[in-house]
């Protein structure tokens, strides 16, 4: 059976049913419909491939080295300071430093004590 050449005329596209106006409406509906996942995926892959090729050929424009600014967090929990606990800590620190100062010898005293023994 011989193949029949496909008609490029409007009548061939429409077939026996439908009209030019109906075909226009169908085209509008097709264009306005949301893109399918496959279409967007392929478009993304083509873009990546073109980008890689430009990079390989060295035709890619130089990208600025500026890093993305760090976005401050909106809500940051700051623990409230307990004044009584802070006061107790500072008192303990003062007491411990006062005791050690009297007991510990200075560096010069230690060095002189070692040299005297010899």
OpenMM code with the backbone's topology and positions (N, CA, C; nanometers):
from openmm import Vec3, app, unit

residues = "UNK UNK UNK UNK UNK UNK UNK UNK UNK UNK UNK UNK UNK UNK UNK UNK UNK UNK UNK UNK UNK UNK UNK UNK UNK UNK UNK UNK UNK UNK UNK UNK UNK UNK UNK UNK UNK UNK UNK UNK UNK UNK UNK UNK UNK UNK UNK UNK UNK UNK UNK UNK UNK UNK UNK UNK UNK UNK UNK UNK UNK UNK UNK UNK UNK UNK UNK UNK UNK UNK UNK UNK UNK UNK UNK UNK UNK UNK UNK UNK UNK UNK UNK UNK UNK UNK UNK UNK UNK UNK UNK UNK UNK UNK UNK UNK UNK UNK UNK UNK UNK UNK UNK UNK UNK UNK UNK UNK UNK UNK UNK UNK UNK UNK UNK UNK UNK UNK".split()
positions = [
    Vec3(0.0837, -0.1177, 0.0000),
    Vec3(0.0000, 0.0000, 0.0000),
    Vec3(0.0882, 0.1239, 0.0000),
    Vec3(0.0638, 0.2128, -0.0885),
    Vec3(0.1457, 0.3328, -0.1019),
    Vec3(0.1099, 0.4350, 0.0047),
    Vec3(0.2137, 0.5080, 0.0503),
    Vec3(0.1881, 0.6111, 0.1500),
    Vec3(0.1283, 0.7331, 0.0823),
    Vec3(0.0381, 0.7959, 0.1530),
    Vec3(-0.0239, 0.9176, 0.1012),
    Vec3(0.0500, 1.0361, 0.1621),
    Vec3(0.0901, 1.1324, 0.0785),
    Vec3(0.1605, 1.2507, 0.1275),
    Vec3(0.0671, 1.3328, 0.2162),
    Vec3(0.1175, 1.3718, 0.3318),
    Vec3(0.0343, 1.4482, 0.4232),
    Vec3(0.0116, 1.5879, 0.3683),
    Vec3(-0.1082, 1.6334, 0.3816),
    Vec3(-0.1428, 1.7658, 0.3309),
    Vec3(-0.0950, 1.8727, 0.4277),
    Vec3(-0.0427, 1.9807, 0.3728),
    Vec3(0.0022, 2.0901, 0.4592),
    Vec3(-0.1036, 2.1988, 0.4656),
    Vec3(-0.2144, 2.1761, 0.4006),
    Vec3(-0.3181, 2.2782, 0.3980),
    Vec3(-0.3953, 2.2786, 0.5294),
    Vec3(-0.4662, 2.3850, 0.5514),
    Vec3(-0.5470, 2.3985, 0.6718),
    Vec3(-0.6535, 2.2894, 0.6758),
    Vec3(-0.7082, 2.2577, 0.5587),
    Vec3(-0.8129, 2.1566, 0.5518),
    Vec3(-0.7596, 2.0197, 0.5959),
    Vec3(-0.6343, 1.9880, 0.5583),
    Vec3(-0.5749, 1.8617, 0.5974),
    Vec3(-0.5541, 1.8533, 0.7477),
    Vec3(-0.5180, 1.9669, 0.8091),
    Vec3(-0.4961, 1.9678, 0.9545),
    Vec3(-0.6282, 1.9522, 1.0288),
    Vec3(-0.7301, 2.0142, 0.9744),
    Vec3(-0.8593, 2.0101, 1.0429),
    Vec3(-0.9311, 1.8781, 1.0215),
    Vec3(-0.9001, 1.8118, 0.9115),
    Vec3(-0.9722, 1.6894, 0.8811),
    Vec3(-1.1117, 1.7221, 0.8313),
    Vec3(-1.2008, 1.6287, 0.8477),
    Vec3(-1.3364, 1.6506, 0.7976),
    Vec3(-1.4194, 1.7340, 0.8938),
    Vec3(-1.3848, 1.7249, 1.0244),
    Vec3(-1.4653, 1.7984, 1.1226),
    Vec3(-1.3874, 1.9195, 1.1717),
    Vec3(-1.4560, 2.0170, 1.2258),
    Vec3(-1.3921, 2.1327, 1.2843),
    Vec3(-1.3771, 2.2455, 1.1856),
    Vec3(-1.3364, 2.3583, 1.2353),
    Vec3(-1.3196, 2.4757, 1.1503),
    Vec3(-1.1914, 2.5463, 1.1893),
    Vec3(-1.1566, 2.6494, 1.1151),
    Vec3(-1.0351, 2.7267, 1.1424),
    Vec3(-1.0432, 2.7920, 1.2800),
    Vec3(-1.1610, 2.8419, 1.3128),
    Vec3(-1.1790, 2.9069, 1.4439),
    Vec3(-1.1586, 2.8079, 1.5588),
    Vec3(-1.2088, 2.6867, 1.5390),
    Vec3(-1.1909, 2.5850, 1.6432),
    Vec3(-1.0430, 2.5513, 1.6610),
    Vec3(-0.9700, 2.5443, 1.5501),
    Vec3(-0.8279, 2.5137, 1.5588),
    Vec3(-0.7530, 2.6254, 1.6324),
    Vec3(-0.7918, 2.7489, 1.6048),
    Vec3(-0.7285, 2.8614, 1.6743),
    Vec3(-0.7548, 2.8545, 1.8243),
    Vec3(-0.8769, 2.8200, 1.8607),
    Vec3(-0.9109, 2.8071, 2.0022),
    Vec3(-0.8295, 2.6962, 2.0683),
    Vec3(-0.8128, 2.5858, 1.9958),
    Vec3(-0.7341, 2.4754, 2.0503),
    Vec3(-0.5893, 2.5171, 2.0725),
    Vec3(-0.5340, 2.5917, 1.9770),
    Vec3(-0.3956, 2.6392, 1.9911),
    Vec3(-0.3818, 2.7321, 2.1101),
    Vec3(-0.4800, 2.8214, 2.1274),
    Vec3(-0.4768, 2.9133, 2.2425),
    Vec3(-0.4795, 2.8352, 2.3734),
    Vec3(-0.5672, 2.7359, 2.3785),
    Vec3(-0.5790, 2.6555, 2.5008),
    Vec3(-0.4493, 2.5813, 2.5283),
    Vec3(-0.3858, 2.5301, 2.4231),
    Vec3(-0.2608, 2.4557, 2.4414),
    Vec3(-0.1503, 2.5462, 2.4925),
    Vec3(-0.1458, 2.6696, 2.4374),
    Vec3(-0.0401, 2.7627, 2.4788),
    Vec3(-0.0609, 2.8140, 2.6209),
    Vec3(-0.1859, 2.8338, 2.6596),
    Vec3(-0.2125, 2.8905, 2.7918),
    Vec3(-0.2082, 2.7863, 2.9028),
    Vec3(-0.2133, 2.6591, 2.8657),
    Vec3(-0.2120, 2.5558, 2.9694),
    Vec3(-0.0756, 2.5529, 3.0383),
    Vec3(-0.0767, 2.5075, 3.1632),
    Vec3(0.0481, 2.5027, 3.2392),
    Vec3(0.1441, 2.4029, 3.1761),
    Vec3(0.2723, 2.4337, 3.1858),
    Vec3(0.3715, 2.3461, 3.1234),
    Vec3(0.3799, 2.2151, 3.1996),
    Vec3(0.3999, 2.1112, 3.1265),
    Vec3(0.4112, 1.9791, 3.1867),
    Vec3(0.5487, 1.9645, 3.2519),
    Vec3(0.5556, 1.8728, 3.3460),
    Vec3(0.6803, 1.8498, 3.4180),
    Vec3(0.7930, 1.8076, 3.3233),
    Vec3(0.7564, 1.7244, 3.2271),
    Vec3(0.8552, 1.6743, 3.1315),
    Vec3(0.9143, 1.7894, 3.0507),
    Vec3(0.8281, 1.8823, 3.0076),
    Vec3(0.8730, 1.9951, 2.9253),
    Vec3(0.9699, 2.0823, 3.0031),
    Vec3(0.9356, 2.1151, 3.1268),
    Vec3(1.0220, 2.2003, 3.2072),
    Vec3(1.1526, 2.1294, 3.2403),
    Vec3(1.1449, 1.9992, 3.2619),
    Vec3(1.2654, 1.9228, 3.2937),
    Vec3(1.3612, 1.9249, 3.1747),
    Vec3(1.3060, 1.9023, 3.0545),
    Vec3(1.3894, 1.9027, 2.9344),
    Vec3(1.4501, 2.0408, 2.9106),
    Vec3(1.3715, 2.1453, 2.9322),
    Vec3(1.4216, 2.2811, 2.9127),
    Vec3(1.5365, 2.3094, 3.0092),
    Vec3(1.5219, 2.2629, 3.1322),
    Vec3(1.6272, 2.2828, 3.2327),
    Vec3(1.7546, 2.2073, 3.1942),
    Vec3(1.7354, 2.0846, 3.1453),
    Vec3(1.8511, 2.0042, 3.1038),
    Vec3(1.9238, 2.0691, 2.9866),
    Vec3(1.8472, 2.1236, 2.8903),
    Vec3(1.9094, 2.1907, 2.7760),
    Vec3(1.9889, 2.3127, 2.8213),
    Vec3(1.9328, 2.3866, 2.9151),
    Vec3(2.0001, 2.5061, 2.9665),
    Vec3(2.1313, 2.4678, 3.0365),
    Vec3(2.1251, 2.3629, 3.1184),
    Vec3(2.2462, 2.3167, 3.1878),
    Vec3(2.3518, 2.2697, 3.0892),
    Vec3(2.3063, 2.1998, 2.9856),
    Vec3(2.3994, 2.1483, 2.8855),
    Vec3(2.4685, 2.2630, 2.8119),
    Vec3(2.3908, 2.3652, 2.7762),
    Vec3(2.4479, 2.4816, 2.7083),
    Vec3(2.5473, 2.5533, 2.7993),
    Vec3(2.5134, 2.5616, 2.9263),
    Vec3(2.6011, 2.6264, 3.0239),
    Vec3(2.7335, 2.5527, 3.0346),
    Vec3(2.7254, 2.4177, 3.0396),
    Vec3(2.8476, 2.3365, 3.0484),
    Vec3(2.9345, 2.3537, 2.9241),
    Vec3(2.8689, 2.3611, 2.8090),
    Vec3(2.9441, 2.3770, 2.6840),
    Vec3(3.0161, 2.5107, 2.6814),
    Vec3(2.9471, 2.6178, 2.7218),
    Vec3(3.0106, 2.7495, 2.7261),
    Vec3(3.1274, 2.7509, 2.8239),
    Vec3(3.1093, 2.6824, 2.9356),
    Vec3(3.2163, 2.6750, 3.0358),
    Vec3(3.3368, 2.6008, 2.9792),
    Vec3(3.3082, 2.4926, 2.9062),
    Vec3(3.4150, 2.4133, 2.8461),
    Vec3(3.4922, 2.4939, 2.7430),
    Vec3(3.4200, 2.5733, 2.6642),
    Vec3(3.4843, 2.6536, 2.5600),
    Vec3(3.5488, 2.7807, 2.6151),
    Vec3(3.5177, 2.8137, 2.7391),
    Vec3(3.5752, 2.9332, 2.8008),
    Vec3(3.5038, 3.0602, 2.7594),
    Vec3(3.3815, 3.0499, 2.7124),
    Vec3(3.3062, 3.1673, 2.6695),
    Vec3(3.2105, 3.2189, 2.7758),
    Vec3(3.2114, 3.1540, 2.8894),
    Vec3(3.1208, 3.1924, 2.9971),
    Vec3(3.1678, 3.3231, 3.0594),
    Vec3(3.0786, 3.4208, 3.0804),
    Vec3(3.1219, 3.5463, 3.1432),
    Vec3(3.1656, 3.5217, 3.2872),
    Vec3(3.2657, 3.5966, 3.3300),
    Vec3(3.3190, 3.5778, 3.4655),
    Vec3(3.2140, 3.6151, 3.5687),
    Vec3(3.1918, 3.5246, 3.6622),
    Vec3(3.0947, 3.5480, 3.7669),
    Vec3(3.1635, 3.6218, 3.8821),
    Vec3(3.0939, 3.7191, 3.9375),
    Vec3(3.1523, 3.7944, 4.0495),
    Vec3(3.1646, 3.7035, 4.1712),
    Vec3(3.2736, 3.7236, 4.2460),
    Vec3(3.3032, 3.6357, 4.3588),
    Vec3(3.2231, 3.6710, 4.4833),
    Vec3(3.1360, 3.7694, 4.4750),
    Vec3(3.0586, 3.8115, 4.5914),
    Vec3(2.9669, 3.7013, 4.6408),
    Vec3(2.9836, 3.6646, 4.7666),
    Vec3(2.8998, 3.5599, 4.8243),
    Vec3(2.7624, 3.6176, 4.8562),
    Vec3(2.6652, 3.5313, 4.8602),
    Vec3(2.5301, 3.5752, 4.8928),
    Vec3(2.5264, 3.6248, 5.0364),
    Vec3(2.4640, 3.7376, 5.0588),
    Vec3(2.4600, 3.7896, 5.1955),
    Vec3(2.3797, 3.6978, 5.2864),
    Vec3(2.4286, 3.6811, 5.4067),
    Vec3(2.3624, 3.5930, 5.5019),
    Vec3(2.2365, 3.6627, 5.5527),
    Vec3(2.1261, 3.5932, 5.5395),
    Vec3(1.9992, 3.6516, 5.5819),
    Vec3(1.9838, 3.6376, 5.7321),
    Vec3(1.9599, 3.7471, 5.8024),
    Vec3(1.9458, 3.7358, 5.9480),
    Vec3(1.8201, 3.6581, 5.9839),
    Vec3(1.8314, 3.5798, 6.0860),
    Vec3(1.7157, 3.5029, 6.1299),
    Vec3(1.6157, 3.5973, 6.1939),
    Vec3(1.4911, 3.5696, 6.1682),
    Vec3(1.3879, 3.6611, 6.2131),
    Vec3(1.3674, 3.6559, 6.3641),
    Vec3(1.3539, 3.5360, 6.4163),
    Vec3(1.3306, 3.5220, 6.5598),
    Vec3(1.4490, 3.4493, 6.6224),
    Vec3(1.5234, 3.5194, 6.7059),
    Vec3(1.6382, 3.4594, 6.7731),
    Vec3(1.6091, 3.4601, 6.9221),
    Vec3(1.6143, 3.3421, 6.9813),
    Vec3(1.5856, 3.3317, 7.1233),
    Vec3(1.7067, 3.3772, 7.2050),
    Vec3(1.6867, 3.4757, 7.2876),
    Vec3(1.7916, 3.5224, 7.3777),
    Vec3(1.7466, 3.4882, 7.5191),
    Vec3(1.8263, 3.4053, 7.5850),
    Vec3(1.7890, 3.3612, 7.7186),
    Vec3(1.7995, 3.4792, 7.8153),
    Vec3(1.6951, 3.5042, 7.8916),
    Vec3(1.7011, 3.6165, 7.9864),
    Vec3(1.8049, 3.5901, 8.0953),
    Vec3(1.8740, 3.6959, 8.1358),
    Vec3(1.9813, 3.6830, 8.2342),
    Vec3(1.9201, 3.6785, 8.3742),
    Vec3(1.9590, 3.5762, 8.4488),
    Vec3(1.9128, 3.5631, 8.5868),
    Vec3(2.0126, 3.6376, 8.6752),
    Vec3(1.9667, 3.7484, 8.7308),
    Vec3(2.0575, 3.8364, 8.8073),
    Vec3(2.1126, 3.7682, 8.9323),
    Vec3(2.0317, 3.6891, 8.9988),
    Vec3(2.0782, 3.6226, 9.1211),
    Vec3(2.1895, 3.5231, 9.0897),
    Vec3(2.1725, 3.4476, 8.9848),
    Vec3(2.2730, 3.3483, 8.9457),
    Vec3(2.4024, 3.4176, 8.9033),
    Vec3(2.3903, 3.5273, 8.8300),
    Vec3(2.5091, 3.6019, 8.7868),
    Vec3(2.5841, 3.6575, 8.9074),
    Vec3(2.5100, 3.7096, 9.0034),
    Vec3(2.5721, 3.7652, 9.1239),
    Vec3(2.6456, 3.6563, 9.2022),
    Vec3(2.5849, 3.5385, 9.2137),
    Vec3(2.6474, 3.4281, 9.2861),
    Vec3(2.7752, 3.3832, 9.2153),
    Vec3(2.7721, 3.3780, 9.0851),
    Vec3(2.8913, 3.3388, 9.0089),
    Vec3(3.0048, 3.4381, 9.0301),
    Vec3(2.9717, 3.5659, 9.0213),
    Vec3(3.0762, 3.6670, 9.0365),
    Vec3(3.1353, 3.6635, 9.1777),
    Vec3(3.0507, 3.6393, 9.2787),
    Vec3(3.1006, 3.6291, 9.4164),
    Vec3(3.1961, 3.5112, 9.4317),
    Vec3(3.1601, 3.3971, 9.3726),
    Vec3(3.2463, 3.2793, 9.3796),
    Vec3(3.3795, 3.3051, 9.3109),
    Vec3(3.3752, 3.3687, 9.1962),
    Vec3(3.4984, 3.3981, 9.1229),
    Vec3(3.5894, 3.4901, 9.2042),
    Vec3(3.5321, 3.5921, 9.2660),
    Vec3(3.6124, 3.6855, 9.3463),
    Vec3(3.6747, 3.6142, 9.4659),
    Vec3(3.5985, 3.5283, 9.5295),
    Vec3(3.6488, 3.4564, 9.6468),
    Vec3(3.7620, 3.3618, 9.6066),
    Vec3(3.7474, 3.2919, 9.4963),
    Vec3(3.8493, 3.1959, 9.4548),
    Vec3(3.9764, 3.2679, 9.4100),
    Vec3(3.9640, 3.3824, 9.3448),
    Vec3(4.0839, 3.4544, 9.3012),
    Vec3(4.1572, 3.5143, 9.4206),
    Vec3(4.0850, 3.5580, 9.5207),
    Vec3(4.1503, 3.6157, 9.6390),
    Vec3(4.2317, 3.5091, 9.7124),
    Vec3(4.1785, 3.3873, 9.7233),
    Vec3(4.2491, 3.2793, 9.7918),
    Vec3(4.3746, 3.2378, 9.7155),
    Vec3(4.3656, 3.2254, 9.5880),
    Vec3(4.4788, 3.1769, 9.5106),
    Vec3(4.5902, 3.2794, 9.5038),
    Vec3(4.5553, 3.4064, 9.5051),
    Vec3(4.6597, 3.5098, 9.5002),
    Vec3(4.7506, 3.5020, 9.6225),
    Vec3(4.6911, 3.4786, 9.7369),
    Vec3(4.7725, 3.4754, 9.8587),
    Vec3(4.8574, 3.3476, 9.8637),
    Vec3(4.8038, 3.2356, 9.8142),
    Vec3(4.8763, 3.1094, 9.8237),
    Vec3(4.9824, 3.0950, 9.7149),
    Vec3(4.9501, 3.1338, 9.5935),
    Vec3(5.0428, 3.1147, 9.4821),
    Vec3(5.1576, 3.2145, 9.4884),
    Vec3(5.2712, 3.1690, 9.4449),
    Vec3(5.3885, 3.2549, 9.4394),
    Vec3(5.3983, 3.3153, 9.3001),
    Vec3(5.4606, 3.4303, 9.2909),
    Vec3(5.4757, 3.4921, 9.1601),
    Vec3(5.5839, 3.4171, 9.0816),
    Vec3(5.5913, 3.4418, 8.9540),
    Vec3(5.6876, 3.3752, 8.8671),
    Vec3(5.8312, 3.4074, 8.9086),
    Vec3(5.8544, 3.5333, 8.9424),
    Vec3(5.9892, 3.5732, 8.9847),
    Vec3(6.0306, 3.5003, 9.1119),
    Vec3(5.9379, 3.4876, 9.2067),
    Vec3(5.9696, 3.4182, 9.3324),
    Vec3(6.0024, 3.2713, 9.3072),
    Vec3(5.9267, 3.2081, 9.2165),
    Vec3(5.9525, 3.0678, 9.1847),
    Vec3(6.0898, 3.0498, 9.1210),
    Vec3(6.1243, 3.1370, 9.0272),
    Vec3(6.2531, 3.1259, 8.9594),
    Vec3(6.3678, 3.1487, 9.0585),
    Vec3(6.3495, 3.2453, 9.1456),
    Vec3(6.4574, 3.2714, 9.2439),
    Vec3(6.4728, 3.1540, 9.3414),
    Vec3(6.3608, 3.0900, 9.3775),
    Vec3(6.3669, 2.9762, 9.4676),
    Vec3(6.4402, 2.8600, 9.4018),
    Vec3(6.4204, 2.8343, 9.2742),
    Vec3(6.4893, 2.7257, 9.2063),
    Vec3(6.6390, 2.7565, 9.1917),
    Vec3(6.6722, 2.8793, 9.1634),
    Vec3(6.8133, 2.9125, 9.1447),
    Vec3(6.8893, 2.9089, 9.2770),
    Vec3(6.8225, 2.9400, 9.3866),
    Vec3(6.8883, 2.9401, 9.5173),
    Vec3(6.9244, 2.7983, 9.5608),
    Vec3(6.8410, 2.6997, 9.5255),
    Vec3(6.8681, 2.5628, 9.5695),
    Vec3(6.9973, 2.5081, 9.5102),
    Vec3(7.0325, 2.5488, 9.3930),
    Vec3(7.1545, 2.4980, 9.3283),
    Vec3(7.2755, 2.5599, 9.3858),
] * unit.nanometer
topology = app.Topology()
chain = topology.addChain("A")
for resn in residues:
    res = topology.addResidue(resn, chain)
    for name in ("N", "CA", "C"):
        topology.addAtom(name, app.Element.getBySymbol(name[0]), res)
